[in-house]
Amino acid sequence: MPELGLSTFLPILDFVWRLILALLPLAAVFLVVYIFFWLRVLYKRMLFINKIEWALLEIRIPRDVYKSPLAMELVFINAMHQGSSGTWYQALIKEGRVPLWFSLEMVSIEGAVYFFILVPTNYRRSNFKDLLESQIYAQYPQAEINEVPDYTEGVKFGFEEGTWGIWGTEFILQKPDAYPIRTYIDYGVDKIANLEEKQKVDPITGVIELLGSMGEGEQLWIQILVHRGQKRFKDPKGWFKKRRWDKAAKEEIEEFKKKFRPVQKDPTKKEPEIRMSPGEKDVLTAMERKLEKPGFDCGIRVIYLAKPKKFKVGRITALLSSFKAYNTVSLNGFVDHNKTAFEFPWEDPKAVIKRARSNALKEELLQAYKLRSFFNYPHRSRFVYEAIKYVKRKAFTLNSEELATIYHFPGGVSEAPTFERLQFRKSEPPVNLPIAK
């Protein structure tokens, strides 16, 4: 049998090389068209976002109005679980439409604690401010809602004397979205009829107390950006297909069950029973319970600010610890992500000069907070700036119960003296009130 030499493969290599050269112009055309298409999509999306007008609402409730977080859960479902990017034509070709989003914010300004919600007022000719206010009043009739100026406008970061020192981070989930965090139901906060207010253990109390502990020259901002769960999970049935979180969660649950289902050797016999320990059954029950309520795509970021000589490193540790109240070992929890500081010196090689990389991250995080940007890129007209300092962000899914756990108006269980409440309750006038003629 004759041996295959180099001369045997030369014609094949020559054919392949000529084919590559022939296809290069076509590939270049496709690449140019692809780049042009996505630049146009980003430009249209930027124009769409720039047209949205916003209102920052401050919500205050009287001291003697106590409601379960279930009330806030209903507000989220009725007022915020809506909106989508529409069809592919509307999102990619016609107008660059993006899903409607909201910003839930808990803020401390020198120890005074405030609850804010940022809401779009003209999203596709709809005023969601009126819808949100009506839903809050439906659950909290004694609440007071006021549109206020943006508290972030007066904060600037830089090297000039007197500017703010900043530390910030974002949070992601430790495990896949199908695993829930510890909620207010797990803490028994929903049992209003069976417990006195002072007997309840509300996980948000630690966050409120930390906010109330800020001193002169200190601020702490907590921002939770939410919109209705979108199709962002890869669908194994197609290369470009996406699916919602609930379908991905069901698959995660099936994978969890497979760990405890014995291998079936005889296909003619009945499927073997799943054998789990009590703890493993609780995990499965919690995952299935999460699917019973609507889901929201979320992003959480926090920023601690302080004037020169007022910055306290201990605040950072306390902030990270306050979110551990929502964590469980067997289920899910929050972990910090995209921090503005580095643990090792080689991560910031220019630290000796001006801590260049760390400062760039601080400025980017502050701008992202001010713009309330998280889900859709780009977010404002500073297209080139964002392209250079783009930071990849990872959204995660919380259902309405989990979201209401980390953002709701606490009752008497939180007695932070600087928590801004109304000092009175609104009431209707008596029916026999005399009317002057």
N, C-alpha and C positions, 0 to 999 in steps of 0.2 A: 504494500500500500504506500503510495507516494506521500512524503511529508508535506505539510502545509507551510510554505515559506512566506516571507514578507511580501513577495510579489503577488501572492494570492489575495492578500487583503488590500493592496494598494488601490485597485479599481473601486472597492467598496468605500474606502476612506475618501477617495477622490469624489465619489458620488455624494456622500454625506456632506462633505465640505461645500460642494457646489450648491446643494440643496439649502444649506444654512445661509449661504451668501444670497441666494435667490429670495429667501423668506425674510431677510433682515429688513428690507424696505417696508414690507407689509407689517412686520412686528413693530417697526418704528411708528408707522401710521396708527396702529392700534394703541400704542403707548401714549402718543400725543392726544388722541381722541379721549382715552381714559382719563388722563390728567386734566384735560380741558373740561370734561363732563363733571368731574368732582369739584373742580374749582368753581364752576358755575353753580353747582348744588350748594356749596358753602356760601357763596355770595348771595344767592337767593334766600338761604336760611338766615343769614345775617340781616338782610333787609326785613325779613318777616319778624325777627325778634326785636329789631330796633323800633318797629311800629307799635309794639305792645306798651301800653301805659300801666303804671302800677300805683297802688295805694298801700301805705303802711298803716295798719290798724293796731291800736293799743286796746287790749281787753282787760277790764278790771271788774272784779266781782266783790260783793259785800262780804264782810267777815263771817256773817252767820248763814251763808248759803253754802251748803255742803252737798256735793253731787259725786256719785261714783264716776270713775273714768269712762264708764259706758256712755255717759252723756256726750263726752268728747268724741267717742267712737262713732256715735250717730252723726255728729257734725262732719266728721271726715267722710263717712259713707255718702251722706246726702249732698254735701257741697263740693267735695274734692275728688271723688272717685268718678271722674268723667274726663272726656277729651282724649283725642288720639291724633296721630299724624295724618289721618285720613288715608286715602289710597296712595299707591306708589306714584301715581301721576301728580297728585297734589303735593306730595313730599319731595319728589326728586325733579320734577319738570316744571310744574306750573308756578308754585309760590314758595316752595321750601318750607312747608308747614311743619311745625314741631308740636309735640303734645303739650297741653296746658300744665303748668307747674305752680306750686305754692311754696312759700318759705315760712316755716314755723320757728320762732325765735324766742329764746329766754335770755335776758340780758341783765347784767348788773353794772350800774354806773355808780362807782364809789359806794357800793353796798345797797343802793336802791334797786329792787328787783322789778322787772317789767316783763310782760308777755306781749309779743307782737306777732302778727301774721301779715305777710306781704301777699297781696292778691292782685291779679291782673284785672283791669277795669274795662278794657276794650278788646278782649281776645276774640277775634272774628266777630266783631260787633256785639259782643255779649259783655254785660257788666256783672262780673262774678262777685264784686263787692256787695251788692244788694243780696245776692243769694247766700253768701257766707254770713252776713249780718242776720238775716232772717233765721238761719239755722242755729246760730249761737243764741239768739233771743228765744228760740223755741225750746232750747235745753236749759238756758240760764236767763230766765225772764228778768232778773234783777241786775243783769250785767250792764256795764257802760262801755260803749265802743266809740272810739274817737280816731279820726285820721290825723296822724302826727308826722312831723318832718323826719327824715331819715337820720337816725342818731349816728350813723357811720361817717357822715360827711365831714365832720370836724377832726377826724383822725387821719394823720399822715405819717408815713414811715420814711425815714431817711437818716442822713448823717448830721443834719443840722442840730444845733443845740436846742434842747427842749422837746425834741420829737419823742415818740413813744418807743419803748422797748416792747418787742413782740415775740411771743411763742405761740405756735399753733399746730394743729394736727387734724386729720380726718379719721373717721372710724369705718371699719368694715367688719363683716361677720367672720368669726373664726371657722365656721363650717358652712356647707352648702345651705342655700336659702330655705330648703325644706325643713331644716331644724329650727324650731322657735326659740326665742329668748324667754326668760322668766317674765311673766306678765302680772298685771294687777290681780287677775283671777287666782294665780298661784299664791299671791300674798294675801288673798281673802279680802281685798279692798272692796269687792263688789257686794259683800254681805252687809249692806247698810242697815237693814232691819234688825240684824242679830248682834251688831257690835256698836258700842259707843264710839264716838269720833276719836277719842284719845286712845282707844284700844287698837285702832287700825295701824298697820305697818305699810306705809306707802313708799315704794322705792324711789319716787321722785323727791322725797323729802331731803335726802342727802344732797341732791343737786341744788335745791332751793336754799338750803342752809349754807352751802359753799358760795353761792351767788351773793347771799346776804352778808357774808363775812368779808367782802372786799372793802378795803379802806380808802383813804384819800389818795387820789392819783392812780387808782387801779380800776380796771374794767375787765369784765369777763363776758364774752359773747358765745352763745350756743345756737347753732343754726341747723335746722333739719329741713332739707329740701325734698319735696314729695311730688309725685304725679302718679296717675293710674298706671298699674303694671302694664308694660308694653311687651311686644314680641322681641326679646333680646337674647333668648337662649337658642343655641344652635340645635336645629332639628336634624337628627340622623337620617331622615327620609329624603333629604335633598341637600346639595352643596350650599345653596343660597337661601334655604328656607329657615325661618326663625319661628319660635314658639313661645308661648307665655309661661310664666313661672309655675302655674298650677300643673301643667302637663309635665314639666321638668321635675316638679316635686313628686308627682305620682310615680315617675320612673325611679326617683331616689328612694321612695318608700318600698318599691318592689325589690330594688337592690338590697335594701336593709333586710327585707324578709328572707331573701335567698340565703343570707348568712346562717339562718337558723332552720332552714328547711332541709331535711335529709335528702340525699340524692335518690331519685326514683330509678331503680334498676329495671323494674318490670313495668312497661308502659300500660299494660292491661289492668294493673291494680289501681286502686284509689290513691289520689295524691296524698303523700304523708302529711301528718299534722305538724304545724310549726311549733317548736318547743322553745320557749323563752323564759328567762327569769322574770320575776316581778318588775325589776328595774328596766329590763329591756322592753317589756310590755308597756311600761309607762312612756318610754321614748317613742314607741310606735303610736300610742294613743295621742301623744302631744303633736306628732307630725301630721296625723290624720285630722286632728282638731284645727290645725293651722289652715288646712285647705277649706274649712267650712266658711271662712270669712274672706271678703275681698282683699286683694293685695295691692300694695303701693310700692313702686320703685323709690328708693330713698338714698340720700346721701347726707352724712352728718359731718360737720366741721366745727371746731371750737377754736377760739383765739383768746389768749390772755394778754392784756396790754397794761403797761405801767409806765409812769413817768420816771425820769432818771432818779436813781437812789430809792425808788419805791418798789422796784421789781423783786419779787420773792419767789425763789425757786421752789419752795414748798407748795406753792399754789398749783404747780404743774402735777406734782405727785397726788395731791388731793383731787384734782380734776380727773386724772386717769382712774383713781380709785372709786370716784363717785359713780362711774359707769359700770363698775363690777357688780352693782346691785341687780343688774339685769342678766348676769351671766350664770350659767350652770355648767358643770363639768360634763354631764351626759348629753345635754342638748346644745345650746348655742350661746354666743356672747359676743361682745364687741372687743376689738383689738385696734390699737392706733395704727395709722397708715399715713404716708406722706408727711412725716414730721418736718418741722423747720430746723431741726438740730441733728447733729450727727454724733454717733457714739465713738467713732474711730477717727483719728486725725487725717488718715489718708483718704477719707471720703470727701474731705474739703481741703484740697491741697493748697489753696490760697488763704487758708485761715490765718496765717501769720500776718498777712497784709490787712485785709479788710473783711475776712470771713465771707468772701465773695459769693460762694454757692449758697451758703446758709441765708445770707441777706436777700439773694434773688428769690429763694423759696418763700421767705417771709413776705416780700413785696407781692409775689404772685398769689399767695394765699389770701392776703388782705384784699387785693383787687377782686379775686374770685368771690370773696364774702360780700363785698360791696355790690358787685354785679348780680349776686344771687345766682351764679352760674354753676352748673354741675353736669347736666345731662347732654346739652346740645352744644356742639362746637361749630363755628365760633359764636361768641355771645354778644359782642358789641362791635362797633365800627373799628376797633383797634385790631384789625385783622393781622397785620404784620407782627405787631407786638405779641399777640397770642400765639402765632405760629412759631415764634422763636422761643417763647417761654411756656410752651404747652406742657401740662402735667397730666399724665394719664390718671383718670379717676374711675373707680369701680363702684357702680351702683349695686344695691342689694334689695331684697324684697322683704318687707314687713307687712303683715296683715293688719287690719284695722285695730284689732285688740292690742297687738304689740306697739303700734304707733301711738295709740292712746295711752299706753303705759309710760312712754318716755316723754309725752307732751300732753298734759292736761292741767286744769286749774285745781290745785290741791285744796282740800277742805281744812278744817281746824287742826288736822293732824300736823300741818306745817305752821309753826308759830314764829317764823322768822320775823323779827320786828321791823325789818326794812322791806318786807314784801308789800308792794303797793296794792292795797285793797280799798274799796269804798267804805266809808265810815257809816253808811246808812243803807237802808233798803228802800227801793222804790215801791210804792203801793198805789192802788186805785183810790180815788176820793170816795167818801161814804155816799151811799145812794140817797140819803135824806139831806144832803147838803143843800141849804137854801140858796136860791139863785136870785140875784138882784135883777129887778125889772126896770 
